[in-house]
Each structure stands twice: as structure tokens, then as C-alpha cells.
Amino acid sequence: MDRPAQLLALAVDVARSASDLANRMRAEGVDPVATKSTATDVVTAADRAVEQHVRDRLRAARPGDAVLGEEYGGGQDRTTVRWIVDPIDGTVNYLYDLPQYAVSLAAEVDGVVVAGVVRNAATGREWTATRGGGAFCGERRLVASGETDLGQALVGTGFGYAAERRLHQARVLAGLIGHVRDIRRFGAASIDLCLVAEGSLDAYYEKGLNDWDRAAGGLIAAEAGALVTGLDGAQPGPAMLIAAPPGLHEQLHARLSRLDAAGGP
């Protein structure tokens, strides 16, 4: 049986070498090589090279496992273990040399994420978790915020690439910002979820996250005590993800539900 601690050890080793590759390619200069959903949704050669590096390392160590990645897809094989990778979460930050981009790698066993690592490639800061084993930044065990007043909460979010979606998200933000301490937008969902885990953000929400955006960070936030859910009884997914400690979750959820945060394009 695959133990979460063993899977995490491999994930950490792979994420570190992938981060080193991303940094070497960043030092050599970065240019967009393609776009995906819109003209602002860029892909760099580093995104593709780093994901291929992760796939090669995982295939060498565990040739029978499946891999789902942002750049090359896959992961549909019927195997017990599936790896979920975002090679550079925060590609626009990476492009502009803003130090908020990460390698995110999670291990899923029989459809349940059991281990995950998020490593900020720019700074070397690393967050990890195993299901039932807690969340950590280095040796420090993480505990989500103890804030219970939404009006005093620092809330993170993110925005989609399509203009129509951004306009809807802007309307939601306009309806929320007067009810919280303030809003932060860092541009890398996996890091945002880890900031919730350590209490640097009191809560976080976003529409449009894919599996690779949230698999590792979502586990880390949950293992630190945050509730990681969708909206109105739904599971966390592309329609909406909310990560907040129990003392804030209901208040933030209610406000986002009233604002139809999961609606729009």
C-alpha cells in the first residue's frame, strides 16, 4: 500500500528539482511561447520544460502511476496513484519576475489527495501536508487563522483570464470589499491556499480553479484547520473554492452566495 509519507517524500524531492529548473530558465530570460484561453493566458517554455521534468522524474520512480498536468493533460489512466502537477503556478508572475510562483505537486490515491507540496520557486519557501498528518512549512506545523469576524479578515482572491469573467468577479469583489478588512491578490492559487494554512491570509476564494491549481494547496489548507469547500453545498472546483477557518467560513460563504460568486461566465 502506498503510504502518504512516502509519496510526500518523492513529491518534495521532485518539486525541489523542478523549482531549480524553473529558476535556471528564469535566469536565462523568459518569453511567452503561446497562449491558451485568451491572449493574456500565457505559456512559457519553462512551463512545458518543468512539467516534462516532473513527469520524467515520476515515471522513473513510479512507472505505473498516472500524471495529470496543466500543460500536457493526461491522468485518465485507471491507476491507484495519480499525480497532479502545476509546473509553474503563477506564470504571469514568473514572466514579470515577481517572486510569487510555485511548483505544486500532489499525490492522489483512489481519487483522494493524500500528500502535497507547494514550493515557491522564487524564494524556496515550501509547504507540505499529508492527509491526517497535518500541514507544515519546514518544521513548523501550520494552524489557520483564529479570526472570527469577517469585518477584520484579510481575504485573498484571484481573477480569470477572460474579460467577461473578470467583470463578474469585479462585481463580486465590489460587493465584498466593504465587509472585510482588505483584499489581496498575489496571482498564484497554490500559494494563496498555503497562506491561509499559515494564517497570513485569513481566508481565500476564487472561481475557475482547476485540479492542478488546488490539489496540493487545498490539502495543506485543510490539514491546517481550514474548511475547503465550494458554494451552496458543492464540492470545491472550477465553479468556486472557499478556504477559511471554521470561525469565518460561514460568514464568507453567506456573503459570496448572496453575491452569486459562482455565477457568471
C-alpha positions as CSV (number, residue, x, y, z in Angstrom):
1,M,0.0,0.0,0.0
2,D,1.3,3.5,-0.9
3,R,1.8,5.5,2.3
4,P,1.2,9.2,2.2
5,A,4.6,9.9,3.9
6,Q,6.4,8.0,1.1
7,L,4.5,9.8,-1.6
8,L,5.2,13.1,0.0
9,A,9.0,12.4,0.2
10,L,9.0,11.8,-3.5
11,A,6.8,14.8,-4.2
12,V,9.2,17.1,-2.2
13,D,12.3,15.8,-4.0
14,V,10.7,16.2,-7.4
15,A,9.3,19.7,-6.6
16,R,12.7,20.9,-5.4
17,S,14.5,19.8,-8.6
18,A,11.6,21.2,-10.7
19,S,12.0,24.6,-8.9
20,D,15.7,24.6,-9.6
21,L,15.0,24.1,-13.3
22,A,12.4,26.9,-13.3
23,N,14.9,29.2,-11.7
24,R,17.7,28.4,-14.1
25,M,15.4,29.0,-17.0
26,R,14.2,32.3,-15.4
27,A,17.8,33.5,-15.1
28,E,18.2,32.9,-18.8
29,G,15.3,35.1,-19.7
30,V,11.6,34.3,-20.3
31,D,9.3,34.9,-23.2
32,P,5.8,33.7,-23.8
33,V,5.7,30.9,-26.4
34,A,2.0,30.5,-26.7
35,T,-1.4,31.5,-25.2
36,K,-4.2,29.3,-24.0
37,S,-7.7,30.5,-23.2
38,T,-7.0,34.2,-24.0
39,A,-4.2,36.5,-25.2
40,T,-3.3,37.2,-21.6
41,D,-3.2,33.5,-20.6
42,V,0.5,32.8,-21.4
43,V,2.5,29.7,-21.5
44,T,6.3,29.8,-21.4
45,A,8.9,27.3,-22.5
46,A,9.7,26.9,-18.8
47,D,6.1,25.7,-18.0
48,R,6.4,22.9,-20.5
49,A,10.0,22.0,-19.6
50,V,9.3,21.9,-15.9
51,E,6.2,19.8,-16.3
52,Q,8.1,17.4,-18.6
53,H,10.9,17.2,-15.9
54,V,8.3,16.3,-13.3
55,R,6.8,13.7,-15.5
56,D,10.2,12.1,-16.3
57,R,11.2,12.0,-12.6
58,L,7.8,10.5,-11.5
59,R,7.9,7.9,-14.4
60,A,11.4,6.9,-13.4
61,A,10.5,6.4,-9.8
62,R,6.9,5.0,-10.2
63,P,6.3,3.9,-13.8
64,G,2.8,2.6,-13.1
65,D,1.3,5.9,-11.8
66,A,-0.8,8.3,-13.8
67,V,0.0,12.1,-14.1
68,L,-2.3,15.0,-14.7
69,G,-0.6,18.2,-15.5
70,E,-1.6,21.7,-16.6
71,E,0.4,21.7,-19.8
72,Y,0.2,18.1,-21.1
73,G,-3.1,16.9,-19.5
74,G,-3.3,13.1,-19.1
75,G,-4.1,11.4,-15.8
76,Q,-7.0,9.5,-17.2
77,D,-5.4,6.1,-16.8
78,R,-7.0,3.8,-14.2
79,T,-4.3,3.5,-11.6
80,T,-4.3,3.6,-7.8
81,V,-2.0,6.6,-7.7
82,R,-2.4,9.8,-9.7
83,W,0.0,12.8,-9.5
84,I,-1.4,16.3,-10.1
85,V,1.1,18.9,-11.1
86,D,1.1,22.6,-11.8
87,P,4.7,23.2,-13.1
88,I,4.6,26.9,-12.6
89,D,1.6,28.2,-10.8
90,G,1.7,32.0,-11.3
91,T,3.2,32.1,-14.8
92,V,2.4,35.8,-15.3
93,N,4.4,36.5,-12.1
94,Y,7.2,34.3,-13.4
95,L,7.1,36.2,-16.7
96,Y,7.4,39.6,-14.9
97,D,9.9,38.3,-12.3
98,L,7.5,38.8,-9.4
99,P,8.5,36.4,-6.6
100,Q,5.2,34.6,-6.3
101,Y,5.3,31.5,-8.4
102,A,5.3,27.9,-7.4
103,V,5.7,24.2,-8.3
104,S,2.6,22.4,-7.0
105,L,2.6,18.6,-6.8
106,A,0.0,16.4,-5.1
107,A,-0.4,12.6,-4.9
108,E,-4.0,11.2,-5.1
109,V,-4.8,7.6,-4.1
110,D,-8.1,6.2,-5.3
111,G,-9.4,9.7,-6.0
112,V,-8.4,11.2,-2.7
113,V,-5.4,13.6,-2.3
114,V,-3.2,12.2,0.4
115,A,0.0,14.2,0.0
116,G,1.0,17.6,-1.4
117,V,3.9,20.1,-1.6
118,V,3.9,23.7,-2.8
119,R,7.3,25.2,-3.3
120,N,7.7,28.9,-4.0
121,A,10.4,28.6,-6.6
122,A,11.4,32.2,-6.3
123,T,12.0,32.1,-2.5
124,G,12.5,28.5,-1.7
125,R,9.7,28.6,0.8
126,E,8.0,25.2,1.0
127,W,4.7,24.0,2.4
128,T,3.7,20.3,2.8
129,A,0.9,18.1,4.1
130,T,-0.3,14.5,4.3
131,R,-3.9,13.6,4.9
132,G,-4.4,13.2,8.6
133,G,-0.7,14.2,9.3
134,G,-1.0,17.9,9.4
135,A,0.4,20.8,7.4
136,F,3.9,22.2,7.7
137,C,6.2,25.0,6.5
138,G,9.6,23.5,7.0
139,E,9.4,22.0,10.5
140,R,6.7,24.4,11.7
141,R,3.2,22.9,12.0
142,L,0.6,25.2,10.5
143,V,-2.6,26.4,12.0
144,A,-5.1,28.5,10.1
145,S,-6.2,31.9,11.4
146,G,-8.3,32.2,14.6
147,E,-10.1,35.3,13.2
148,T,-13.9,35.1,13.7
149,D,-15.1,38.5,12.5
150,L,-15.3,38.8,8.7
151,G,-15.0,42.5,9.0
152,Q,-11.5,42.0,10.3
153,A,-10.5,39.3,7.8
154,L,-7.7,39.7,5.2
155,V,-9.1,37.8,2.2
156,G,-7.2,36.6,-0.8
157,T,-8.7,36.0,-4.3
158,G,-7.8,35.7,-7.9
159,F,-9.3,36.5,-11.3
160,G,-9.8,34.6,-14.6
161,Y,-8.2,35.5,-17.9
162,A,-11.4,36.1,-19.9
163,A,-12.7,39.7,-19.8
164,E,-16.3,38.6,-19.2
165,R,-15.4,36.5,-16.2
166,R,-13.2,39.3,-14.7
167,L,-16.1,41.7,-15.0
168,H,-18.3,39.3,-13.0
169,Q,-15.5,38.7,-10.4
170,A,-15.1,42.5,-10.1
171,R,-18.8,42.9,-9.3
172,V,-18.4,40.2,-6.6
173,L,-15.3,41.9,-5.2
174,A,-17.1,45.3,-5.1
175,G,-19.9,43.7,-3.1
176,L,-17.4,42.0,-0.7
177,I,-14.7,44.6,-0.1
178,G,-16.8,46.7,2.2
179,H,-17.4,43.8,4.5
180,V,-13.8,42.6,5.1
181,R,-10.5,44.2,6.4
182,D,-9.0,44.2,2.9
183,I,-8.4,42.1,-0.2
184,R,-5.1,40.7,-1.5
185,R,-4.4,39.2,-5.0
186,F,-1.0,37.5,-5.3
187,G,-1.5,35.6,-8.6
188,A,-0.8,32.0,-7.6
189,A,-3.6,30.0,-6.1
190,S,-1.5,27.3,-4.6
191,I,0.5,29.9,-2.6
192,D,-2.7,31.6,-1.6
193,L,-4.0,28.4,-0.1
194,C,-0.8,27.9,1.8
195,L,-1.0,31.5,3.1
196,V,-4.5,30.5,4.5
197,A,-2.9,27.5,6.1
198,E,-0.3,29.6,7.9
199,G,-2.7,32.4,8.8
200,S,-1.0,35.0,6.6
201,L,-4.4,35.3,4.9
202,D,-7.5,34.8,7.0
203,A,-9.4,33.4,4.0
204,Y,-9.4,32.9,0.3
205,Y,-11.9,32.4,-2.5
206,E,-11.7,32.0,-6.3
207,K,-13.8,30.9,-9.2
208,G,-12.1,29.0,-12.1
209,L,-9.6,26.8,-10.3
210,N,-8.6,23.5,-11.9
211,D,-7.4,20.4,-10.2
212,W,-3.7,21.3,-10.5
213,D,-4.4,24.8,-9.0
214,R,-5.9,23.5,-5.8
215,A,-4.9,19.8,-5.2
216,A,-1.7,20.3,-3.1
217,G,-2.7,23.7,-1.6
218,G,-6.2,22.6,-0.8
219,L,-4.9,19.7,1.2
220,I,-2.4,21.9,3.0
221,A,-5.1,24.4,4.0
222,A,-7.4,21.7,5.1
223,E,-4.7,20.0,7.2
224,A,-4.1,23.4,8.9
225,G,-7.7,23.5,10.0
226,A,-9.4,25.5,7.2
227,L,-12.6,24.4,5.6
228,V,-12.1,24.0,1.9
229,T,-15.4,23.9,0.1
230,G,-17.4,25.0,-2.9
231,L,-20.5,27.2,-2.7
232,D,-24.0,26.2,-1.6
233,G,-23.1,22.6,-0.8
234,A,-21.0,22.0,-3.9
235,Q,-17.5,20.4,-3.7
236,P,-14.6,22.8,-4.3
237,G,-13.9,23.0,-8.1
238,P,-14.0,25.3,-11.1
239,A,-17.3,27.0,-10.0
240,M,-15.9,28.1,-6.7
241,L,-13.4,27.3,-3.9
242,I,-13.6,28.9,-0.5
243,A,-10.8,28.2,2.1
244,A,-11.4,29.7,5.5
245,P,-11.2,28.6,9.2
246,P,-14.4,27.5,10.8
247,G,-14.9,30.8,12.6
248,L,-15.0,32.7,9.2
249,H,-16.2,30.2,6.7
250,E,-19.9,30.5,7.2
251,Q,-19.8,34.3,7.1
252,L,-17.7,34.4,3.9
253,H,-19.8,31.7,2.3
254,A,-23.0,33.5,3.0
255,R,-21.7,36.8,1.6
256,L,-20.3,35.1,-1.6
257,S,-23.6,33.2,-2.0
258,R,-25.6,36.4,-1.9
259,L,-23.2,37.9,-4.5
260,D,-23.6,34.9,-6.8
261,A,-19.8,34.4,-6.8
262,A,-20.1,31.1,-8.6
263,G,-22.3,32.5,-11.3
264,G,-21.4,34.4,-14.4
265,P,-19.3,33.1,-17.3
